């Protein structure tokens, strides 16, 4: 039973494991980098646990989460009505897709999720729950980036005997948008790459790829 649960959830568990591994690595590297900077400025180095509550650590974390949730949320929404002919990541522009079916038609199906059977506002929210979840995660990460970035910026301002700023003032600075946009552009480049490369290239066994035996011509890609 346990082995079956591990098999059935292997992808999510592995992704979570990589996340925790790399987050831990980021925290250690960031702690060492921050302490080196403190020593250069004649300040007392921080302990590791103390660093985990610092603006330096959380600014880096939220800055990256923000771009990830923006990218995934935008991808989910854009694939509703935009197409890339021949890509494994896109619906076929010439064929109906099951995901476009009216869920109200399945209201009488007792195996359907309860919002589908209930209908009304519950169905409306459930119909867009994936994009709404990514939107909420993006907003929270954006707010976390703004908050932690402001704290980090103000610490640097105080070190140089300069005035501090509010969160509202910080989010209109070039620094904040440089931090955001440098990550946003890379995320959308990665999505563009998988959308386009999956037209011609294959990875046997992956649902993110078309079958190896399918040709470029068979998919109708141009």
Order of alpha helices (4+ residues) and beta strands (2+ residues): alpha-alpha-alpha-alpha-alpha-alpha-alpha-alpha-alpha
